[in-house]
Amino acid sequence: MSTIREHSEARLLVPSLLFIALVVAAVASLGAPLITSVATTFHVSLDSAQWTLTIALLSGAVATPVLGRLGAGPHRRATILATLAVVVAGSALTVLPLPFAWLLFGRAAQGVGLGLTALMMGVARDHLPEGRSAATIALISVVSIIGVGLGYPLAGLLTEFGGVRAAYGLGLFVTAVAFLSAWRSMPVAPEGRSAHVDVAGALVLAGGLFLVLFLASETGLWSHHLAVAVVLAIVAVLLLCGWTASELRSKTPLVDVRPVRHPAVAGANIAMFVGGIGMYLLLTLITRYAQTPHSAGYGFGLTTFVAGLVLVPFSVLGFVAGKLTPRVGMRIGAPSLLAGSAVVVGGGFVHFAAARSNVAELFVAMGVLGFGVGSFTAAMPGVILAVTPRSETSSAMSFNYVVRTVGYSLGSAIGGLVLATGTGTGTGTGTGHPFPNDGAYTTAALVGIAAMAITAVTSLALPRCSPETDPIEEPAGGTGRTTTP
């Protein structure tokens, strides 16, 4: 009878893990397709409305390592439920008829949920058989990406028929369902673990990440106030370097950064950072190109809903790639799979640079991107977790998530900067025209190709490791502290 009950719980656990990862990603991404609608509804500038996305990314990046550390300890179930409660409360604030400042506060609360992705991986690794846990972790990584593709068209459709509040209302509904799902299915963490949160370290990390994401989102600062931007960038680097030095000295670090020196972990995070820049750059280019009006001399002037449909191939092929990745990875190894995935994304850039004369070609480029991103993100946990103690799963993957978030933010910023250089300078655009010339998109695509080439080379250089042959040892006592071999 006990075996039957455990099997039933496992069957409920896997869908719940995937659903929660999907929901928090989709809800956090709601800011992107609603920026124009938010600006119109709340009578704010587009730059201000952009913060409905930026603040969610920021709170997610800051919350992720904190939740990763809490999730490594005995209070993981309580941490998951409390975090989802915060997300539900934030979702309610986005729906209520409150001023714009409250909307930002609600979006920040929704962004906290992004930190749950790493915790879902920790739960899967602790409570599922080894073979099934690896496949589930890969899918969790994938659905955290394809959730963006699902959220865009739904948000656009609801906005067109019911306004921005209706779109955020969907977020409230699905987050409430996710909370109930977690309440019913989340098991407690294994005994013998402890988790201490380094509050000072969390504040320093928050300051550094805030400056990085602020500089990435406020691209106009670099063109109009370069000296200020450089000073803030230096401060951000100093804060992050100071945080790293502090974590290395701490006996109870927020994130144990020592394992990052392991060749596999360090290389994987570098590949994630550079690859994240390229992946999000192409996503930004395609969606922006699709919505550019015909008056610019190119583009298709798609509505928010139709432009969101362009992301459907991204989600579908990303999920397919995630399902195939564990089998392919067993044959060719995770490093080769990462490199191949980077090449696929590079192919998406090549296609976009050479063929974007009709909407169908954008669908193809987005599908290629989705397949590459899906296989890349599904393979990434395997590289890191192969040398990571089971108790440190959430913490290790949370660090990788922060790296990914910063890479995505920089990819968006680089795309904006490259396109800004081509604004009002091309034939047919005219001086003062708000849209860049068509050639600027080709230039940005070339930048993306270079980023994915670097990612592929870095991935091929990764060592082939396994827990048996090259582990990061976990000391006795179950503190979660790790040391490099």
C-alpha positions in Angstrom: 0.0 0.0 0.0 2.9 2.4 0.8 4.4 1.7 -2.6 1.2 2.5 -4.3 0.8 5.8 -2.4 4.4 6.8 -3.2 3.8 6.0 -6.9 0.7 8.1 -6.9 2.4 11.0 -5.2 5.2 10.9 -7.7 2.7 11.0 -10.6 1.2 14.1 -9.1 4.5 15.6 -8.2 6.0 15.8 -11.8 3.0 17.6 -13.4 3.0 20.0 -10.4 6.7 20.8 -10.7 6.3 21.5 -14.4 3.1 23.5 -14.0 4.6 25.8 -11.3 7.7 26.4 -13.4 5.6 27.2 -16.4 3.3 29.5 -14.5 5.9 31.6 -12.8 7.8 32.1 -16.1 4.6 33.0 -18.0 3.3 35.4 -15.4 6.7 37.2 -15.0 6.9 37.6 -18.8 3.5 39.3 -18.9 5.2 42.7 -18.7 6.7 42.4 -22.2 3.6 42.2 -24.5 1.7 44.7 -22.3 4.1 47.6 -22.2 2.2 49.7 -24.8 -1.1 48.9 -23.2 0.2 49.8 -19.7 1.5 53.1 -21.0 -1.9 54.0 -22.5 -4.0 52.7 -19.6 -2.0 54.4 -16.8 -0.9 57.5 -18.9 2.8 56.9 -18.4 5.7 57.0 -20.8 6.9 53.8 -22.6 10.1 54.0 -20.6 8.1 53.9 -17.4 5.9 51.1 -18.6 9.1 49.1 -19.5 9.7 48.8 -15.8 6.7 46.4 -15.5 9.1 43.9 -17.1 12.4 45.1 -15.7 11.3 45.1 -12.1 10.0 41.5 -12.4 13.4 40.4 -13.8 15.2 42.3 -11.0 13.2 40.9 -8.2 13.5 37.4 -9.7 17.3 37.7 -10.0 17.6 38.9 -6.4 15.1 36.3 -5.0 16.5 33.3 -6.8 19.7 32.9 -4.7 17.9 33.6 -1.5 15.2 31.0 -2.3 17.8 28.6 -3.5 19.5 28.7 -0.2 16.3 28.4 1.8 15.2 25.6 -0.5 18.4 23.7 0.3 17.3 23.5 4.0 14.5 21.8 6.0 12.0 24.6 5.2 11.7 24.1 1.5 8.0 23.3 1.4 7.2 26.3 3.5 9.5 28.4 1.3 7.7 27.3 -1.9 4.2 27.9 -0.5 5.2 31.3 1.0 6.8 32.4 -2.3 3.7 31.4 -4.3 1.5 33.3 -1.8 3.6 36.4 -2.5 3.1 35.8 -6.2 -0.7 35.5 -5.8 -0.8 38.7 -3.7 1.3 40.5 -6.3 -1.1 39.2 -9.1 -4.0 40.6 -7.1 -2.3 44.1 -7.0 -2.0 44.0 -10.8 -5.7 43.4 -11.2 -7.1 45.9 -8.7 -7.8 49.5 -9.9 -4.8 51.0 -8.2 -2.3 53.6 -9.3 0.8 52.7 -11.4 3.1 52.5 -8.4 1.0 49.6 -7.0 1.2 47.8 -10.4 5.0 48.0 -10.2 4.9 46.6 -6.7 2.6 43.8 -7.9 4.9 43.0 -10.8 7.9 42.9 -8.4 6.0 40.4 -6.3 5.2 38.3 -9.4 8.9 38.3 -10.3 9.9 36.7 -7.0 8.3 33.6 -8.3 11.1 33.2 -10.9 13.2 32.0 -8.0 11.1 28.8 -7.7 12.5 27.2 -10.9 15.7 26.1 -9.1 13.7 24.8 -6.2 11.5 22.7 -8.5 14.7 21.1 -9.8 15.9 20.4 -6.2 12.6 18.7 -5.4 12.8 16.6 -8.5 16.3 15.5 -7.7 15.5 14.6 -4.1 12.2 12.8 -4.6 12.3 11.1 -8.0 14.3 8.1 -9.3 17.6 9.2 -10.8 16.6 8.5 -14.4 13.3 10.2 -14.1 14.6 13.2 -12.1 17.2 14.0 -14.9 14.4 14.1 -17.5 12.1 16.1 -15.3 14.8 18.7 -14.4 15.5 19.1 -18.1 11.8 19.7 -18.8 11.6 22.2 -15.8 14.4 24.1 -17.4 12.6 24.1 -20.8 9.2 25.1 -19.6 10.7 28.0 -17.7 11.6 29.3 -21.2 8.6 28.3 -23.2 6.3 29.9 -20.7 7.3 33.2 -22.3 5.9 31.9 -25.6 2.6 30.9 -24.1 2.2 34.1 -22.1 2.6 36.5 -25.0 -0.3 35.5 -27.2 -2.7 34.9 -24.3 -1.8 38.3 -22.8 -2.3 40.0 -26.2 -5.6 38.3 -26.9 -7.0 39.2 -23.4 -5.7 42.8 -23.7 -7.4 43.3 -27.1 -10.8 42.2 -25.7 -10.7 43.1 -22.0 -7.9 45.5 -21.5 -4.7 45.2 -19.5 -6.5 44.2 -16.3 -8.0 41.1 -18.0 -4.5 39.9 -19.0 -3.2 40.3 -15.5 -6.4 38.6 -14.3 -5.3 35.5 -16.1 -2.0 35.7 -14.1 -4.0 35.9 -10.9 -6.0 32.8 -11.8 -3.1 30.6 -12.8 -0.9 31.6 -9.8 -3.7 30.7 -7.5 -4.0 27.3 -9.1 -0.2 26.9 -8.8 -0.4 27.6 -5.1 -3.1 25.0 -4.6 -1.1 22.5 -6.6 2.0 23.1 -4.5 0.0 22.8 -1.3 -1.2 19.4 -2.3 1.9 17.9 -3.9 5.1 19.5 -2.5 7.0 17.1 -0.1 9.2 18.2 2.7 12.9 18.2 2.2 15.1 15.3 3.4 16.2 15.5 7.0 19.7 16.5 8.2 20.0 19.8 6.2 20.4 23.3 7.4 20.1 26.6 5.5 21.4 30.0 6.7 20.6 33.1 4.7 23.4 35.6 4.5 21.3 38.8 4.7 24.2 41.2 4.2 25.3 39.2 1.2 21.8 39.3 -0.2 21.6 43.1 0.1 25.0 43.6 -1.7 24.0 41.2 -4.4 20.7 43.0 -4.8 22.5 46.3 -5.2 24.9 45.0 -7.8 22.2 43.2 -9.8 19.9 46.2 -9.7 22.6 48.4 -11.3 23.3 45.8 -13.9 19.7 45.4 -14.9 19.1 49.2 -14.6 22.0 49.9 -17.0 20.8 47.1 -19.3 17.2 48.5 -19.5 18.0 52.2 -19.6 19.9 52.2 -22.9 19.3 55.9 -23.3 21.6 56.5 -20.4 24.6 55.2 -22.4 23.9 57.5 -25.3 23.0 60.7 -23.4 24.9 60.4 -20.1 27.8 58.1 -20.8 29.9 59.3 -17.8 27.1 58.5 -15.4 26.5 55.1 -17.0 30.2 54.2 -16.7 30.4 55.2 -13.1 27.3 53.1 -12.3 28.8 50.2 -14.2 32.0 50.5 -12.1 30.0 50.6 -8.9 28.1 47.5 -10.0 31.3 45.6 -10.7 32.7 46.6 -7.3 29.6 45.5 -5.5 29.5 42.1 -7.3 33.3 41.6 -6.7 32.9 42.5 -3.1 29.9 40.1 -2.8 32.0 37.3 -4.3 34.9 37.9 -1.9 32.5 37.9 1.0 30.9 34.7 -0.1 34.2 33.0 -0.4 35.0 34.0 3.3 31.6 33.2 4.7 30.9 29.9 6.5 27.2 30.2 5.6 27.2 31.8 2.1 24.1 32.9 0.3 25.5 31.1 -2.8 28.6 28.9 -2.4 30.7 30.3 -5.3 33.7 28.0 -4.7 32.3 25.3 -6.9 32.1 27.8 -9.7 35.8 27.4 -10.0 35.2 23.8 -11.1 35.9 23.8 -14.9 32.6 22.2 -15.8 30.5 24.7 -13.6 32.6 27.7 -14.6 32.4 26.9 -18.3 28.7 26.1 -18.2 27.9 29.5 -16.6 30.1 31.3 -19.1 28.3 29.5 -21.9 24.9 30.4 -20.3 25.9 34.0 -20.0 27.1 34.5 -23.6 24.4 32.2 -25.0 21.7 34.0 -23.0 22.8 37.3 -24.6 22.4 35.8 -28.1 19.2 34.0 -27.5 17.3 36.9 -26.0 18.8 39.2 -28.6 17.1 37.2 -31.4 13.9 36.9 -29.5 13.9 40.7 -29.2 14.7 41.3 -32.8 12.0 39.1 -34.2 9.2 40.4 -32.0 10.2 44.0 -32.5 10.5 43.5 -36.3 7.1 41.9 -36.5 5.4 44.8 -34.7 7.2 47.6 -36.7 4.6 49.4 -38.9 4.8 49.4 -42.7 5.5 53.1 -42.6 9.1 52.3 -41.5 9.8 50.7 -44.9 9.8 47.2 -43.5 8.0 45.2 -40.8 4.5 44.0 -40.7 2.7 46.1 -38.1 1.3 43.1 -36.3 -1.0 43.6 -33.2 0.2 42.5 -29.8 -1.9 39.3 -30.1 -0.7 38.3 -33.6 2.9 39.2 -32.8 2.5 36.9 -29.8 1.4 34.1 -32.1 4.9 34.3 -33.7 6.2 32.9 -30.4 4.1 29.8 -30.7 6.7 27.9 -32.8 9.3 29.0 -30.2 7.3 27.3 -27.4 6.3 24.1 -29.4 9.7 23.4 -30.8 11.4 24.3 -27.5 9.2 21.7 -25.7 10.0 19.1 -28.4 13.7 19.8 -28.0 13.4 19.5 -24.3 11.8 16.0 -24.6 14.5 14.8 -27.0 17.5 16.3 -25.1 18.0 13.6 -22.4 18.1 10.9 -25.0 20.5 12.7 -27.3 22.6 13.8 -24.4 23.2 10.2 -23.4 24.7 9.5 -26.8 26.8 12.6 -27.5 27.4 14.1 -24.1 26.1 17.4 -22.6 29.0 19.6 -23.9 28.5 18.6 -27.5 24.8 19.0 -27.1 25.2 22.5 -25.7 27.5 23.4 -28.6 25.1 21.9 -31.2 22.3 23.9 -29.6 24.3 27.1 -29.9 24.9 26.3 -33.6 21.1 25.9 -34.1 20.4 29.3 -32.5 23.2 30.7 -34.7 21.4 29.3 -37.7 18.3 31.1 -36.5 20.2 34.4 -36.7 21.5 33.5 -40.2 18.0 32.9 -41.3 16.7 36.1 -39.8 19.5 38.1 -41.4 18.9 36.6 -44.8 15.2 36.1 -45.0 12.6 38.2 -43.3 10.4 39.5 -46.1 7.2 37.8 -44.9 5.7 36.7 -41.6 6.2 33.0 -42.5 9.9 33.5 -42.5 9.7 35.0 -39.0 7.8 32.0 -37.8 10.6 29.8 -39.2 13.3 31.9 -37.4 11.4 31.7 -34.2 10.9 28.0 -34.5 14.7 27.5 -35.0 15.4 29.7 -32.0 12.9 27.7 -29.9 14.5 24.4 -30.8 18.0 25.7 -30.0 17.0 27.4 -26.8 15.0 24.3 -25.7 17.8 21.9 -26.2 20.4 24.3 -24.7 18.4 25.0 -21.5 17.5 21.3 -21.1 21.2 20.2 -21.4 22.5 22.9 -19.0 21.4 21.3 -15.7 23.1 18.1 -16.7 26.5 19.7 -16.9 26.2 21.5 -13.6 24.4 18.8 -11.6 26.9 16.1 -12.7 29.4 17.6 -10.2 27.0 19.1 -7.7 25.9 17.4 -4.4 22.2 16.6 -4.2 21.7 19.0 -1.3 23.1 21.9 -3.3 20.9 21.4 -6.4 18.7 24.4 -5.8 21.6 26.7 -4.9 23.7 25.7 -7.9 20.9 26.1 -10.4 19.8 29.4 -8.8 23.3 30.8 -9.5 23.0 29.6 -13.1 19.6 31.3 -13.3 21.0 34.6 -12.2 23.7 34.3 -14.8 21.0 33.6 -17.4 18.9 36.6 -16.3 21.8 39.0 -16.6 22.6 37.5 -20.0 19.1 37.9 -21.2 19.0 41.5 -19.9 22.2 42.4 -21.7 20.9 40.7 -24.9 17.9 42.9 -24.8 20.1 46.0 -24.1 22.6 45.2 -26.9 19.7 44.8 -29.3 18.3 48.2 -28.3 21.7 49.9 -28.6 22.5 48.4 -32.0 19.0 49.3 -33.3 19.4 52.8 -31.8 22.5 53.4 -33.8 20.5 52.8 -37.0 17.5 54.9 -36.1 16.9 57.8 -38.4 20.0 57.1 -40.5 18.8 54.8 -43.3 17.1 55.4 -46.6 13.4 55.8 -46.2 13.4 56.3 -42.5 14.1 60.0 -42.4 15.7 62.1 -39.7 13.9 61.8 -36.4 12.0 58.7 -37.4 11.3 56.6 -34.4 12.2 53.3 -36.1 15.7 52.0 -37.1 16.6 51.2 -40.6 16.3 47.6 -41.9 20.1 47.2 -42.0 20.3 47.7 -38.3 18.5 44.4 -37.8 21.1 42.7 -40.0 23.9 44.2 -37.9 22.3 43.1 -34.7 22.0 39.6 -36.2 25.7 39.5 -36.9 26.4 40.4 -33.3 24.2 37.5 -32.3 26.0 35.1 -34.6 29.3 36.0 -33.0 27.8 35.4 -29.5 26.6 32.0 -30.4 29.9 31.1 -32.0 31.6 32.0 -28.7 29.0 29.9 -26.8 29.6 26.9 -29.1 33.4 27.0 -28.6 33.1 27.4 -24.9 30.7 24.5 -24.7 33.0 22.2 -26.6 35.8 23.0 -24.2 33.7 21.8 -21.2 35.1 18.7 -19.5 33.0 15.5 -19.6 32.2 14.9 -15.9 30.1 12.5 -13.8 29.4 12.5 -10.1 31.4 9.3 -9.8 34.6 10.5 -11.6 34.8 14.2 -10.8 32.5 15.3 -7.9 32.4 18.4 -5.9 32.5 16.9 -2.4 29.9 17.6 0.2 31.3 17.6 3.7 29.9 15.6 6.6 27.1 17.3 8.5 24.8 18.1 5.7 25.4 21.8 5.9 25.2 22.3 2.2 28.7 23.7 2.1 30.7 22.4 -0.8 34.4 22.3 -1.6 36.2 22.0 -4.8 38.2 18.8 -5.4 
